[in-house]
Amino acid sequence: MTGQPLLGLAGVITLLVLLLTGMPIGIALGLVGLGGLALTLGLEPAVIKSGVLLFETLTRYELGTLPLFMLMAHLCFAAEASRDFFDVAARFLGHRRGGLAIASVAGCAGFGSINGSSLATTATIGLVALPEMRSRGYADSLATGSIAAGGTLGQMIPPSGALIVFGIIAEQSIGALFTAAIVPGITQMLSYFLVIALWVRLQPGIAPRLPGSSWAERRAALRRILDIGVLVVVVTGGIAVGWVTPSEAAAVGAAGALLICWLRKRLNGQTLRRALEETLRTSGLIYLVIVGALIFSAFISVTGLTEAIGTSIAGLGLGPSGTMLLVAAFLLLIGSVLDGLAMMLLTTPILLPLVTGFGLSPVWFGIFLVRAMEIGFVHPPIGMNLYVIQGVAPDVSIGRVFRGVLPFLAADLIHLVLLALFPVIALGLQHWLGR
Amino acid sequence: MLAWICGGALLVAMVTDTLAMLGRAVHVPLLGAIEVVQTAVLFASAGGLIVAALDSAHARVHLLVSRLPAGVRDALARLHAAASAVLYLALLAGSAWIASDLWNGHEESELLLIPYRPLRVALIGALAVLLVHSLTRIRVRQRP
């Protein structure tokens, strides 16, 4: 590796160092990208290229998808939908051994279908489900582990903030990514159900049986999520079958959430202002990261680093599956020192051309990358979901939370390998729908 | 105020895209909806960048920093503010450069003829706010 690829590698290392010093991710990406472009193309083209990228990015039609889905989530949160999702699952499953833990995972999946963030899902469902499980005699390890792992579903089940960011920086259809995420999201949820079922079978004492709910109570709980349920079906189903574009689905979702908030008598000036402020804050931080990532990406592509790495890896003769397992190991390693967003933005410009070079689908790679990111949310030293759970239950040590999440982590790794070996898990639904 | 102005832009995008979708369903297309959404998104995103910066909400990696002594963290925070100022300055310069080059080109959208000049000026204004904010942060001592 000589010349410009070496400069690209130096840029990657510099970026890693800057990120570890705690520099805002978007600033670090943009600065390294800008500096690199200045060294390769000259200062004037670098500055102009950055200016062009900024305006082009911030006027992209698809960019509206992200804040509108966030607005939908904040409005649904204001309408107290998070509690309702858990309540329904608890009414139907709570009487089974480990049922509340399964209900927590199902609640995370339900809340994940209106919200694209792993941390928000963990915190929201954690606040509702964790006290319930602990007061009913569930072991702390099972209670905290199931929510920390279940929270990662927020990032996989559409609408997913991470997939929108990937779609924008990798220039892939957000609708295709959302459709491809449905089956991996469902199978991930089912794998957590299986873990809980096996765990309580081996250690029945960690989850006592509870009295069941009557059908009248179940119907009442179901009625409470009917409105949000219809919204979720319209939004996610509409994208999957091609009735609406992701941007339109986000707009309809936000408008529907606004209507639900009003019908539930939870809409007032303060609620709307808070929802808008939260949306602007979160989307603003992601926009900076996206702009920075695009500048960094432009630098990496100019250096030819990706081609150099691709040639080196092709020389190993591992084939597509072997290469993907190598990529998975690399992502898990990087995920140990960087948080999910940083990992995605650092690795996408390098790995995506490599993956497509092997004839693999970029949509599938997006799902694979987000799945790898999710694992980073539940394993130390980053493991943000573990800390979120500890924030909800400060008397439970971080070690105990981690021990609780270990069985789910094992399921995650198996799921990731299956996703690498059988891309049809992600791409099958799209083919079946003929899209 | 910023939340209402830029949030308002977001609500405009929401209403426009919803009407466009409904219009398409009843075969009454809402021409130019995409251009309205693009314009609204620019205002919302420029506002979002400012809100995130003012609230120090930008995403960062905390793995090492949280274990460092307060003095080092303070020095790093100032260094990061300086780095932010450099990036915002470069983006401001690049945006101003393009805006001045295209000023007499009278850029506008295809269907609704929305002029691009005010959009470019708004973006430059937002970058100027971000630059000033970063410069002031260089002088602010972080609380222990």
Interface residues (C-beta under 8 A of the other chain):
Chain A: L18 L19 L20 T21 G22 M23 P24 I25 G26 I27 A28 G30 L31 L34 A46 V47 I48 K49 S50 G51 V52 L54 F55 L58 T59 R60 Y61 L63 G64 P67 L68 L71 V244 S247 E248 A250 A251 V252 A254 A255 L258 L272 R273 L276 E277 T279 L280 R281 T282 S283 G284 L285 I286 Y287 L288 V289 V291 G292 V337 L338 D339 L341 A342 P381 I382
Chain B: L2 A3 W4 C6 G7 L10 L11 A13 M14 V15 T16 D17 T18 A20 M21 I34 V37 Q38 T39 A40 V41 L42 A44 S45 A46 G47 G48 L49 I50 V51 A52 A53 D55 A57 H58 A59 R60 V61 H62 L63 L64 V65 R73 L76 A77 L79 H80 A83 S84 V86 L87 A90 L91 A93 G94 S95 A96 W97 I98 L119 R120 L123
